[in-house]
């Protein structure tokens, strides 16, 4: 709209030197296009600022996926460590009696030490998995609450900004129409038919 208005203004100036009457409607249209373009540009800036929380949260999705990946890795590590520990414990239980009868106390002591170490590793892996789960749960709750608040506020700003911009643009073109009528009082301008729209609150708006 703004660029078209500038070009229309240049054309109106070029035409004015030879046909002032013809240039007048061009000037009215140029002025309306420029004003409408400036208002639309301002709306774009307002909407750009209003959707910032949405863009920010979209970029955070990658890190959220990584966090859930860490949770899966921690659970896998926990399961593998516990499986190994249970295997060593079962092997020790099966061979403990025979080792004593055979007098292989050194081997038995080594197996007991290994079983204890594996159980300690499994316990540590479980603790780490629980810590990851708690951090992830707290972060999901924090981000969820943040999104509810920020997105609700942003949507209100977006809706308000678009409503205001539409009203101002309508006023701009209504003003242009009135200017045309003043310049050309004998001109018959067909009235536009308004569409009836029902908004989210069941209110009828035109």
C-alpha atoms as an extended CHARMM CRD file, in Angstrom:
* protein
*
       206  EXT
         1         1  UNK       CA              0.0000000000        0.0000000000        0.0000000000  PROA      1               0.0000000000
         2         2  UNK       CA              2.7080000000        2.5040000000        0.9610000000  PROA      2               0.0000000000
         3         3  UNK       CA              4.8290000000        1.9260000000       -2.1440000000  PROA      3               0.0000000000
         4         4  UNK       CA              1.7560000000        2.0600000000       -4.3640000000  PROA      4               0.0000000000
         5         5  UNK       CA              0.7260000000        5.3010000000       -2.6520000000  PROA      5               0.0000000000
         6         6  UNK       CA              4.1290000000        6.8570000000       -3.3580000000  PROA      6               0.0000000000
         7         7  UNK       CA              3.9650000000        5.9050000000       -7.0260000000  PROA      7               0.0000000000
         8         8  UNK       CA              0.3950000000        7.1610000000       -7.2410000000  PROA      8               0.0000000000
         9         9  UNK       CA              1.5020000000       10.4570000000       -5.7010000000  PROA      9               0.0000000000
        10        10  UNK       CA              4.2550000000       10.8100000000       -8.2910000000  PROA      10              0.0000000000
        11        11  UNK       CA              1.7670000000       10.0460000000      -11.0470000000  PROA      11              0.0000000000
        12        12  UNK       CA             -0.6820000000       12.6160000000       -9.6610000000  PROA      12              0.0000000000
        13        13  UNK       CA              2.0440000000       15.2980000000       -9.7490000000  PROA      13              0.0000000000
        14        14  UNK       CA              2.9640000000       14.3600000000      -13.3110000000  PROA      14              0.0000000000
        15        15  UNK       CA             -0.6710000000       14.5060000000      -14.4150000000  PROA      15              0.0000000000
        16        16  UNK       CA             -1.4640000000       17.7330000000      -12.5260000000  PROA      16              0.0000000000
        17        17  UNK       CA              0.5180000000       19.9570000000      -14.8820000000  PROA      17              0.0000000000
        18        18  UNK       CA             -1.7410000000       19.0510000000      -17.8060000000  PROA      18              0.0000000000
        19        19  UNK       CA             -5.0110000000       17.9810000000      -16.1680000000  PROA      19              0.0000000000
        20        20  UNK       CA             -5.6390000000       19.2420000000      -12.6330000000  PROA      20              0.0000000000
        21        21  UNK       CA             -9.1020000000       17.7130000000      -12.4750000000  PROA      21              0.0000000000
        22        22  UNK       CA             -7.8240000000       14.2430000000      -13.3250000000  PROA      22              0.0000000000
        23        23  UNK       CA             -4.9880000000       14.4830000000      -10.7990000000  PROA      23              0.0000000000
        24        24  UNK       CA             -7.3070000000       15.2410000000       -7.8620000000  PROA      24              0.0000000000
        25        25  UNK       CA             -8.7820000000       11.7280000000       -7.4810000000  PROA      25              0.0000000000
        26        26  UNK       CA             -5.2610000000       10.3510000000       -7.8500000000  PROA      26              0.0000000000
        27        27  UNK       CA             -4.1460000000       12.5530000000       -4.9710000000  PROA      27              0.0000000000
        28        28  UNK       CA             -7.0300000000       11.3520000000       -2.7940000000  PROA      28              0.0000000000
        29        29  UNK       CA             -6.2220000000        7.7190000000       -3.5860000000  PROA      29              0.0000000000
        30        30  UNK       CA             -2.5050000000        8.3030000000       -3.0460000000  PROA      30              0.0000000000
        31        31  UNK       CA             -3.1000000000        9.8630000000        0.3630000000  PROA      31              0.0000000000
        32        32  UNK       CA             -5.3580000000        6.9860000000        1.4230000000  PROA      32              0.0000000000
        33        33  UNK       CA             -2.8590000000        4.3850000000        0.2250000000  PROA      33              0.0000000000
        34        34  UNK       CA              0.0000000000        6.0810000000        2.0860000000  PROA      34              0.0000000000
        35        35  UNK       CA             -1.9690000000        6.3430000000        5.3400000000  PROA      35              0.0000000000
        36        36  UNK       CA             -3.1990000000        2.7660000000        5.0260000000  PROA      36              0.0000000000
        37        37  UNK       CA              0.3260000000        1.5550000000        4.2760000000  PROA      37              0.0000000000
        38        38  UNK       CA              1.7680000000        3.3280000000        7.3180000000  PROA      38              0.0000000000
        39        39  UNK       CA             -0.9330000000        1.8810000000        9.5540000000  PROA      39              0.0000000000
        40        40  UNK       CA             -0.4040000000       -1.6160000000        8.1640000000  PROA      40              0.0000000000
        41        41  UNK       CA              3.3420000000       -1.2810000000        8.6980000000  PROA      41              0.0000000000
        42        42  UNK       CA              2.7660000000       -0.2190000000       12.3040000000  PROA      42              0.0000000000
        43        43  UNK       CA              0.4460000000       -3.1930000000       12.7690000000  PROA      43              0.0000000000
        44        44  UNK       CA              3.1860000000       -5.4610000000       11.4450000000  PROA      44              0.0000000000
        45        45  UNK       CA              5.6280000000       -4.1100000000       14.0190000000  PROA      45              0.0000000000
        46        46  UNK       CA              3.0740000000       -4.5220000000       16.8030000000  PROA      46              0.0000000000
        47        47  UNK       CA              2.2860000000       -8.0910000000       15.7750000000  PROA      47              0.0000000000
        48        48  UNK       CA              5.9900000000       -8.8910000000       15.4590000000  PROA      48              0.0000000000
        49        49  UNK       CA              6.4940000000       -7.8720000000       19.0790000000  PROA      49              0.0000000000
        50        50  UNK       CA              3.3270000000       -9.6750000000       20.2070000000  PROA      50              0.0000000000
        51        51  UNK       CA              4.3040000000      -13.0180000000       18.6670000000  PROA      51              0.0000000000
        52        52  UNK       CA              7.7950000000      -12.9290000000       20.1990000000  PROA      52              0.0000000000
        53        53  UNK       CA              6.7710000000      -15.3590000000       22.9950000000  PROA      53              0.0000000000
        54        54  UNK       CA              5.5070000000      -17.8310000000       20.3870000000  PROA      54              0.0000000000
        55        55  UNK       CA              8.7820000000      -17.6240000000       18.4370000000  PROA      55              0.0000000000
        56        56  UNK       CA             10.8090000000      -17.9850000000       21.6120000000  PROA      56              0.0000000000
        57        57  UNK       CA              8.8960000000      -21.0730000000       22.7130000000  PROA      57              0.0000000000
        58        58  UNK       CA              9.2070000000      -22.5560000000       19.2220000000  PROA      58              0.0000000000
        59        59  UNK       CA             12.9850000000      -22.2440000000       19.4310000000  PROA      59              0.0000000000
        60        60  UNK       CA             12.8960000000      -23.8690000000       22.8790000000  PROA      60              0.0000000000
        61        61  UNK       CA             11.2140000000      -26.9770000000       21.4590000000  PROA      61              0.0000000000
        62        62  UNK       CA             14.6070000000      -28.2780000000       20.3160000000  PROA      62              0.0000000000
        63        63  UNK       CA             15.9560000000      -28.0990000000       23.8550000000  PROA      63              0.0000000000
        64        64  UNK       CA             12.8060000000      -29.7110000000       25.2130000000  PROA      64              0.0000000000
        65        65  UNK       CA             13.3200000000      -32.6360000000       22.8530000000  PROA      65              0.0000000000
        66        66  UNK       CA             16.9190000000      -32.8980000000       24.0250000000  PROA      66              0.0000000000
        67        67  UNK       CA             15.7420000000      -32.9020000000       27.6610000000  PROA      67              0.0000000000
        68        68  UNK       CA             13.3570000000      -35.7870000000       27.0050000000  PROA      68              0.0000000000
        69        69  UNK       CA             16.2060000000      -37.5280000000       25.1860000000  PROA      69              0.0000000000
        70        70  UNK       CA             18.3310000000      -37.1900000000       28.3260000000  PROA      70              0.0000000000
        71        71  UNK       CA             15.4680000000      -38.7230000000       30.3120000000  PROA      71              0.0000000000
        72        72  UNK       CA             15.3200000000      -41.7130000000       27.9540000000  PROA      72              0.0000000000
        73        73  UNK       CA             19.0970000000      -42.1220000000       28.1570000000  PROA      73              0.0000000000
        74        74  UNK       CA             19.0040000000      -42.0220000000       31.9640000000  PROA      74              0.0000000000
        75        75  UNK       CA             16.2370000000      -44.6420000000       32.0680000000  PROA      75              0.0000000000
        76        76  UNK       CA             18.1370000000      -46.8730000000       29.6560000000  PROA      76              0.0000000000
        77        77  UNK       CA             21.2840000000      -46.5530000000       31.7460000000  PROA      77              0.0000000000
        78        78  UNK       CA             19.2960000000      -47.3240000000       34.9040000000  PROA      78              0.0000000000
        79        79  UNK       CA             17.7320000000      -50.4300000000       33.3720000000  PROA      79              0.0000000000
        80        80  UNK       CA             21.0310000000      -51.7240000000       31.9860000000  PROA      80              0.0000000000
        81        81  UNK       CA             22.8580000000      -51.1450000000       35.3010000000  PROA      81              0.0000000000
        82        82  UNK       CA             20.1160000000      -52.9040000000       37.2840000000  PROA      82              0.0000000000
        83        83  UNK       CA             20.0670000000      -55.8240000000       34.8490000000  PROA      83              0.0000000000
        84        84  UNK       CA             23.8210000000      -56.2940000000       35.2050000000  PROA      84              0.0000000000
        85        85  UNK       CA             23.6410000000      -55.9780000000       39.0020000000  PROA      85              0.0000000000
        86        86  UNK       CA             20.8330000000      -58.5280000000       39.2310000000  PROA      86              0.0000000000
        87        87  UNK       CA             22.7680000000      -60.8630000000       36.9570000000  PROA      87              0.0000000000
        88        88  UNK       CA             25.8740000000      -60.6620000000       39.1260000000  PROA      88              0.0000000000
        89        89  UNK       CA             23.7970000000      -61.1520000000       42.2810000000  PROA      89              0.0000000000
        90        90  UNK       CA             22.0850000000      -64.2210000000       40.8000000000  PROA      90              0.0000000000
        91        91  UNK       CA             25.4100000000      -65.6750000000       39.6770000000  PROA      91              0.0000000000
        92        92  UNK       CA             26.8430000000      -65.1560000000       43.1610000000  PROA      92              0.0000000000
        93        93  UNK       CA             23.8430000000      -66.8090000000       44.7940000000  PROA      93              0.0000000000
        94        94  UNK       CA             24.0560000000      -69.8360000000       42.4930000000  PROA      94              0.0000000000
        95        95  UNK       CA             27.8150000000      -70.3670000000       42.9520000000  PROA      95              0.0000000000
        96        96  UNK       CA             28.2360000000      -69.2350000000       46.5600000000  PROA      96              0.0000000000
        97        97  UNK       CA             27.6960000000      -72.6420000000       48.2030000000  PROA      97              0.0000000000
        98        98  UNK       CA             29.7920000000      -74.6000000000       45.7020000000  PROA      98              0.0000000000
        99        99  UNK       CA             32.6410000000      -72.0870000000       45.9840000000  PROA      99              0.0000000000
       100       100  UNK       CA             32.7340000000      -72.5320000000       49.7630000000  PROA      100             0.0000000000
       101       101  UNK       CA             32.7630000000      -76.3280000000       49.4770000000  PROA      101             0.0000000000
       102       102  UNK       CA             35.5630000000      -76.1480000000       46.9530000000  PROA      102             0.0000000000
       103       103  UNK       CA             37.5090000000      -73.7340000000       49.1140000000  PROA      103             0.0000000000
       104       104  UNK       CA             37.6980000000      -71.0760000000       46.4040000000  PROA      104             0.0000000000
       105       105  UNK       CA             37.3340000000      -68.2220000000       48.8120000000  PROA      105             0.0000000000
       106       106  UNK       CA             39.3960000000      -65.8310000000       46.7290000000  PROA      106             0.0000000000
       107       107  UNK       CA             37.1240000000      -66.2620000000       43.7240000000  PROA      107             0.0000000000
       108       108  UNK       CA             34.0700000000      -66.0030000000       45.9680000000  PROA      108             0.0000000000
       109       109  UNK       CA             35.3510000000      -62.7640000000       47.5020000000  PROA      109             0.0000000000
       110       110  UNK       CA             35.9880000000      -61.3130000000       44.0490000000  PROA      110             0.0000000000
       111       111  UNK       CA             32.4710000000      -62.2350000000       42.9350000000  PROA      111             0.0000000000
       112       112  UNK       CA             30.9910000000      -60.6690000000       46.0760000000  PROA      112             0.0000000000
       113       113  UNK       CA             32.9960000000      -57.4750000000       45.4760000000  PROA      113             0.0000000000
       114       114  UNK       CA             31.8890000000      -57.2850000000       41.8390000000  PROA      114             0.0000000000
       115       115  UNK       CA             28.2360000000      -57.8830000000       42.8030000000  PROA      115             0.0000000000
       116       116  UNK       CA             28.4250000000      -55.1400000000       45.4170000000  PROA      116             0.0000000000
       117       117  UNK       CA             30.0170000000      -52.7340000000       42.9360000000  PROA      117             0.0000000000
       118       118  UNK       CA             27.4040000000      -53.4710000000       40.2700000000  PROA      118             0.0000000000
       119       119  UNK       CA             24.6340000000      -52.9390000000       42.8030000000  PROA      119             0.0000000000
       120       120  UNK       CA             26.2050000000      -49.6090000000       43.7770000000  PROA      120             0.0000000000
       121       121  UNK       CA             26.4070000000      -48.5850000000       40.1140000000  PROA      121             0.0000000000
       122       122  UNK       CA             22.7520000000      -49.5320000000       39.6310000000  PROA      122             0.0000000000
       123       123  UNK       CA             21.7190000000      -47.5130000000       42.6880000000  PROA      123             0.0000000000
       124       124  UNK       CA             23.6650000000      -44.4880000000       41.4220000000  PROA      124             0.0000000000
       125       125  UNK       CA             22.1000000000      -44.8100000000       37.9580000000  PROA      125             0.0000000000
       126       126  UNK       CA             18.6370000000      -44.9480000000       39.5420000000  PROA      126             0.0000000000
       127       127  UNK       CA             19.4050000000      -41.8410000000       41.5900000000  PROA      127             0.0000000000
       128       128  UNK       CA             20.6080000000      -39.9550000000       38.5110000000  PROA      128             0.0000000000
       129       129  UNK       CA             17.4970000000      -41.0020000000       36.5640000000  PROA      129             0.0000000000
       130       130  UNK       CA             15.3100000000      -39.7330000000       39.3890000000  PROA      130             0.0000000000
       131       131  UNK       CA             17.1410000000      -36.3890000000       39.4390000000  PROA      131             0.0000000000
       132       132  UNK       CA             16.7120000000      -36.0320000000       35.6700000000  PROA      132             0.0000000000
       133       133  UNK       CA             13.0120000000      -36.8510000000       36.0230000000  PROA      133             0.0000000000
       134       134  UNK       CA             12.5180000000      -34.2350000000       38.7400000000  PROA      134             0.0000000000
       135       135  UNK       CA             14.3410000000      -31.5440000000       36.7630000000  PROA      135             0.0000000000
       136       136  UNK       CA             12.3530000000      -32.3620000000       33.6410000000  PROA      136             0.0000000000
       137       137  UNK       CA              9.0550000000      -32.3920000000       35.5270000000  PROA      137             0.0000000000
       138       138  UNK       CA              9.7690000000      -29.0350000000       37.1700000000  PROA      138             0.0000000000
       139       139  UNK       CA             10.8740000000      -27.4840000000       33.8840000000  PROA      139             0.0000000000
       140       140  UNK       CA              7.8120000000      -28.7480000000       32.0220000000  PROA      140             0.0000000000
       141       141  UNK       CA              5.5680000000      -27.2910000000       34.7310000000  PROA      141             0.0000000000
       142       142  UNK       CA              7.4300000000      -23.9570000000       34.6420000000  PROA      142             0.0000000000
       143       143  UNK       CA              7.3220000000      -23.6620000000       30.8590000000  PROA      143             0.0000000000
       144       144  UNK       CA              3.6730000000      -24.7250000000       30.7920000000  PROA      144             0.0000000000
       145       145  UNK       CA              2.6690000000      -21.9980000000       33.2340000000  PROA      145             0.0000000000
       146       146  UNK       CA              4.8000000000      -19.4610000000       31.3510000000  PROA      146             0.0000000000
       147       147  UNK       CA              3.1810000000      -20.3550000000       28.0530000000  PROA      147             0.0000000000
       148       148  UNK       CA             -0.3240000000      -20.0170000000       29.4610000000  PROA      148             0.0000000000
       149       149  UNK       CA              0.3990000000      -16.5260000000       30.7920000000  PROA      149             0.0000000000
       150       150  UNK       CA              2.4870000000      -15.2090000000       27.8930000000  PROA      150             0.0000000000
       151       151  UNK       CA              0.3740000000      -16.6910000000       25.1190000000  PROA      151             0.0000000000
       152       152  UNK       CA             -2.8570000000      -15.4460000000       26.6520000000  PROA      152             0.0000000000
       153       153  UNK       CA             -1.4530000000      -11.9140000000       26.9330000000  PROA      153             0.0000000000
       154       154  UNK       CA             -0.0030000000      -12.0610000000       23.4250000000  PROA      154             0.0000000000
       155       155  UNK       CA             -3.2630000000      -13.2250000000       21.8650000000  PROA      155             0.0000000000
       156       156  UNK       CA             -5.0960000000      -10.3600000000       23.5560000000  PROA      156             0.0000000000
       157       157  UNK       CA             -2.5270000000       -7.8770000000       22.1950000000  PROA      157             0.0000000000
       158       158  UNK       CA             -2.7700000000       -9.3950000000       18.7060000000  PROA      158             0.0000000000
       159       159  UNK       CA             -6.5710000000       -9.3250000000       18.6960000000  PROA      159             0.0000000000
       160       160  UNK       CA             -6.6770000000       -5.7730000000       20.0480000000  PROA      160             0.0000000000
       161       161  UNK       CA             -4.0430000000       -4.5610000000       17.5740000000  PROA      161             0.0000000000
       162       162  UNK       CA             -5.7920000000       -6.1020000000       14.5660000000  PROA      162             0.0000000000
       163       163  UNK       CA             -9.1760000000       -4.7500000000       15.6570000000  PROA      163             0.0000000000
       164       164  UNK       CA             -7.7550000000       -1.2460000000       16.0900000000  PROA      164             0.0000000000
       165       165  UNK       CA             -5.8810000000       -1.3810000000       12.7890000000  PROA      165             0.0000000000
       166       166  UNK       CA             -8.9420000000       -2.5900000000       10.8910000000  PROA      166             0.0000000000
       167       167  UNK       CA            -11.0380000000        0.1970000000       12.3990000000  PROA      167             0.0000000000
       168       168  UNK       CA             -8.4400000000        2.8430000000       11.4850000000  PROA      168             0.0000000000
       169       169  UNK       CA             -8.0230000000        1.4980000000        7.9480000000  PROA      169             0.0000000000
       170       170  UNK       CA            -11.7890000000        1.4960000000        7.5230000000  PROA      170             0.0000000000
       171       171  UNK       CA            -11.8710000000        5.1170000000        8.6900000000  PROA      171             0.0000000000
       172       172  UNK       CA             -9.0870000000        5.9880000000        6.2250000000  PROA      172             0.0000000000
       173       173  UNK       CA            -11.0130000000        4.5950000000        3.2590000000  PROA      173             0.0000000000
       174       174  UNK       CA            -14.3020000000        6.0460000000        4.4170000000  PROA      174             0.0000000000
       175       175  UNK       CA            -12.5590000000        9.4180000000        4.5750000000  PROA      175             0.0000000000
       176       176  UNK       CA            -11.2220000000        8.8660000000        1.0610000000  PROA      176             0.0000000000
       177       177  UNK       CA            -14.7200000000        8.0120000000       -0.1380000000  PROA      177             0.0000000000
       178       178  UNK       CA            -16.0750000000       11.2130000000        1.3820000000  PROA      178             0.0000000000
       179       179  UNK       CA            -13.3200000000       13.1590000000       -0.3400000000  PROA      179             0.0000000000
       180       180  UNK       CA            -14.2880000000       11.5890000000       -3.6730000000  PROA      180             0.0000000000
       181       181  UNK       CA            -17.9090000000       12.5250000000       -3.0690000000  PROA      181             0.0000000000
       182       182  UNK       CA            -16.9420000000       16.1210000000       -2.3570000000  PROA      182             0.0000000000
       183       183  UNK       CA            -14.8090000000       16.2940000000       -5.4950000000  PROA      183             0.0000000000
       184       184  UNK       CA            -17.3960000000       14.5220000000       -7.6390000000  PROA      184             0.0000000000
       185       185  UNK       CA            -20.8330000000       15.1810000000       -6.1230000000  PROA      185             0.0000000000
       186       186  UNK       CA            -22.5860000000       13.7770000000       -9.1790000000  PROA      186             0.0000000000
       187       187  UNK       CA            -20.7200000000       10.4720000000       -8.9700000000  PROA      187             0.0000000000
       188       188  UNK       CA            -22.8140000000        7.5090000000       -7.8110000000  PROA      188             0.0000000000
       189       189  UNK       CA            -20.7970000000        5.1940000000       -5.5850000000  PROA      189             0.0000000000
       190       190  UNK       CA            -22.2880000000        1.7080000000       -5.0670000000  PROA      190             0.0000000000
       191       191  UNK       CA            -22.5690000000        0.7620000000       -1.3990000000  PROA      191             0.0000000000
       192       192  UNK       CA            -20.5710000000       -2.2470000000       -0.3420000000  PROA      192             0.0000000000
       193       193  UNK       CA            -22.4830000000       -5.0930000000        1.2150000000  PROA      193             0.0000000000
       194       194  UNK       CA            -21.3160000000       -5.8670000000        4.7320000000  PROA      194             0.0000000000
       195       195  UNK       CA            -20.8180000000       -9.5150000000        5.6630000000  PROA      195             0.0000000000
       196       196  UNK       CA            -22.2900000000      -10.5740000000        8.9810000000  PROA      196             0.0000000000
       197       197  UNK       CA            -19.7550000000      -12.3250000000       11.1970000000  PROA      197             0.0000000000
       198       198  UNK       CA            -20.2750000000      -13.9830000000       14.5490000000  PROA      198             0.0000000000
       199       199  UNK       CA            -17.2170000000      -13.7220000000       16.7600000000  PROA      199             0.0000000000
       200       200  UNK       CA            -16.0760000000      -16.1090000000       19.5090000000  PROA      200             0.0000000000
       201       201  UNK       CA            -18.3870000000      -14.4960000000       22.0640000000  PROA      201             0.0000000000
       202       202  UNK       CA            -21.4580000000      -14.9740000000       19.8200000000  PROA      202             0.0000000000
       203       203  UNK       CA            -21.6480000000      -11.2160000000       19.2070000000  PROA      203             0.0000000000
       204       204  UNK       CA            -22.6440000000      -10.1640000000       15.6920000000  PROA      204             0.0000000000
       205       205  UNK       CA            -20.1520000000       -7.8170000000       14.0540000000  PROA      205             0.0000000000
       206       206  UNK       CA            -20.2600000000       -6.3660000000       10.5400000000  PROA      206             0.0000000000
